[in-house]
Amino acid sequence: MPLSDHEQRLLEQMERALAAEDPKLASALRGVDLRTRQRRRAVIGAAVFVVGMVLMLGGAIMMTTGQSISGFVAVSVLGFLVMLVSAYYVATSLRHMPAAGETPKVVPLRGRGQRPRGAQAKPGGQAKPRGRRPKPSGTFMQRVEERWRRRRESGF
């Protein structure tokens, strides 16, 4: 169910307030657009494909200059394998790229200093893994409605 105009305005206001208060946290939460990430992967794969082609042609040049056959085979096969792997990498990147009109997913950034999943910050600075949480009661929609009610009552 999409957000109403009022809810969208409130969400935008909260996002602006977060960005003003802590820009570093806001940029980390914003993440990277999936389309941008897949496009970057495709460009890197294309560049590696060119490197593989250079390796393969280098092996062919070695053969014409009278170098050893084993060197030709090794360099050419290595170049072909690099080309093959990079072509697969580009194809999977393009396959997973969202369409131009489609709303892309946002993937959170991973950087240094982030705690692993399941770890909470301790006052001493060391991470302590969390134990198993008890199973929540009620259906998913009941829990969501309860959270929404609590947020509205608290003034958000």
Helices and strands as residue ranges (DSSP letters): H 5-21, H 23-30, E 32-33, H 34-64, H 69-95, E 106-107, E 119-121, E 127-129, H 140-154
